[in-house]
Amino acid sequence: MHTKKQRSAISGQRSAVGGRQSFVLRLPSLRLCSGQAFVLRLLSFVLLLCSCTTAPQTNVVRLGYFPNITHAQAVIGVADGTFARALGDVKIDVKVFNAGPSAIEAMFAGQLDITYIGPNPAINGYVKSKGEALRIIAGATSGGAVLVVRADAGINSPADFRGKKIATPQLGNTQDVAARAWLMKQGFRLKEQGGDTQVIPIANPDILALFQKKEIDAAWVPEPWGARLVHQANGKIFLDERELWQDGQFVTAHVIVSTKFLKSNPALVKKFLAAHIELTQRINADPASAKQKLNAEIERLTGAALPTAILDDAWARQTITYDPIRASLIGSAEAAFKLGFLGDTMPNLDGIYDLTLLNEVLREKNLPVVK
């Protein structure tokens, strides 16, 4: 039996720990037998564990991408298990998209954690959410966008685009902004501005069909659609977009993450980025093998593989990278603003990037950091 003094010493005092009630034991410094001391210490340890609260860790990552060659790391990394191995027991819930705005809507709805996406949808999502919804955490692809004209459309110089119909994949998407900005720089007024040159947003598969029917004259498209127009629709490349950018580099695809997910799961995002870098290096070290894996997965996802000649042609005009090529994104944003896609005031994009974890991984791999 404990003495009155001992009972007082071991009685629990209630306190709030992490919003829960717990007992703080006052262990006696008096003469206790070894058995009593052990029991008290054990009881104190158990109660301490019960009183602790830890932030819940997710057991699933919802990952988005397009079944396209510009999202090569995602397509290959999901197919060959690279991401699964990197994330261990965390499940990957894959969501395949065909348009950037759809991926942004899914992220806004809390249904998507990380996705590969083009620059303009990322900019639009950041601006629409007042800088709260997302962060760019890595690059994915540079290049891989072209202006293709029908060989029989009589277009041999920029002046020949007057009165022509130019297709883009979607209103306000990356290629749409690039096409409109370039045409305006050439001095054209578009039809909606009272001019006679038209930019017509049409889905990529429909662009191919209309090209073959000679119902449109040109198209500003991402790869592999540029190569398909050349090989399958009597097109010729009028302009490779790389010619418009410093050092021929501009962001075509990058990786964004939900800000909430990034804050709650930084260690998980870092593991994902390590896998993304590994895939980038592996693809660049052995492009022939990468293209084979990529094409097999594109066939599984879409029902049709790309002909080898088209894949090789398209692949040659893009670079797989983890560098987000920040300067080109700012250039795209300025063009989108001038075209009226980003409101009345040029948005401040200072917070759109968070490259902290990417650079941590690069340092650990003894690779140059990116800015």
Summary of the structure (lengths in Angstrom):
residues: 371
radius of gyration: 27.8
end to end distance: 68.8
largest distance: 104.9
contacts: 1181
relative contact order: 0.15
helix: 47%
strand: 21%
